[in-house]
Amino acid sequence: FRPLLLGLYELRSNCIRIFAYACSPDALDEEEKRECRRDVFSTLLHELAHHDDKVRRVARGRWTLWNIRRAEDYADATADRWMREFVLPMHEGPAS
């Protein structure tokens, strides 16, 4: 089972919800398991970026958080950057 919605940031309560995958333990090969973990990390970072956008916004003005497309674009770009800067280097280990 893969949920249609992988995560949700609740603006008023500052809560992040991450929705899980469900499958039998032997249903996925190693590459599929890595892809699932990457999706979960990416979703968590995306939702954290919404929170970052809410609490640290200054220059763009608070009203733009209600502009869904801008908020999603910010969360996508920030999550991608955090994935490259923090998650992937930890997962891949030090460069040789």
N, C-alpha and C positions, 0 to 999 in steps of 0.2 A: 504494500500500500504506500503510495506517495501522495501526501496532501496537495491540494491545489494551491494553497497558501502556505509558504514555508516559514514565514515569520510575520510579526506584527508589532509595531511600536505604538503604544497608547499614549497619545500626546498629553492628555490631561493628568494621567496617573504616573507617567514616566515608566510604565511597565513594558518590558520586552517579553514577547511570547515566541517561542521557537516550537514549531510543530514537527513531530517525529515521523520517520519512515518506519514501516513495519514489514518484516519479511522473515522467512525461515533462515536460520544461520547459514545454510549451505546454498542459498538461492543466488548469491552474488560471487563473482570471481574477485580477485584482489584489485583489479583495475576499477571495477564497479564499486567496491567498498571505498577506494580512495576518492572516487568521484562523489560518492555520498558524503564523505567527511568534508570534502572541499565545498560542497553545496551548503552543508550546515555551517561551516566557518564563514563562508561568504554571506549567508543569511544573517548570522549573528553580527558580523561587521556592518552590514547594511542597516540593521536596526539600531546598532550603537551609533552609527553616523547620523541617524535621525535625531537621536538624543543629543549628540554633539551639536548638531545644527540648532536645536532648540535652545540649549543652555549657553552656547558661545556666540551666537549670531550678534553682530554689531553693525557691520558695514552695510549689509543688504536690507536691514530693517526687519522687524519681527513679523510684519504682515505677510511677507513672502512665504512663511512657513505654511500658510493656508493655500498657497499656490501649489497644488499637488505635483504638477510636472517639474517645477523647479526643485521642490523638496526631494523628489525621486532622483532627479539628475544629480543633485548634491550627494545624496546617500550612495548612489551607484559609484560616482567618481571617488568619493572618500573611501568607501569599502574596497574598491579596486586598489587604491593607493596603499591602504593599510595591509591588504593581503600581500602585495608585493614587498612592502617594507618590513613587515613583522612576521606574518604567518609563514609564508613560503621559506624565508631564510631559516627559521627555526625547524621547519619540517625537513628541509633539504640538508641541513647541517652546514658546517663551515666549508668555504670554497677550498678546493685543493690547490 
